[in-house]
Amino acid sequence: MLTINNPKPLSHLDGNPAFDELWQAQVLSMVDALITENVITPVNWSESFGKNLNAAYQKGDPDNLDTYFSAALTTLEKLITDQCEITKTDVTKKHEDWRQAYLSTPHGKPVQLS
């Protein structure tokens, strides 16, 4: 079973918030947990992430946090589907479930999957 420790969160970096949104921290936390549990290797992560960042820049995506974290999420999803018992269809379905939950949740209420 995969366990995630709760170290003191990185709330600021050089006086600025380290993350624009919670999901960004969650992506990096999941990557750290998967590396710690030897599900993926640091080399595999860094090579795959580098390729996705390079592809984004080649497409003309801006060099900013949105591009960085989108590439990180894409990399995480690909490594999970390549190395775990989760299919791309599973990831796509869960993504759509969350999207529908978000769209059907009244403003200001927490988003929940049914």
C-alpha angles and dihedrals in degrees: 000000000000114000126191119205118217105231119176104290121249097240100163138026119191090344094307129098109273092219132033092207137018094244090064092060090044092055092054091043091054091049090051092049093049091050092046090051091047093241090126129014125238089237093052090048095048095045093047093043091048091052091050092048091049091049090051092051091046088055088054098254111158122259096249142111093273091059092042095052094040088055090047091052092047090050093048092050092049095048091048093051092044098047108024136057092263120106128215086246089057091051092046092049093049090047090053092046089055092045092052091046090051093049093048096046116099115243112275095019123111115260112242133179114233 
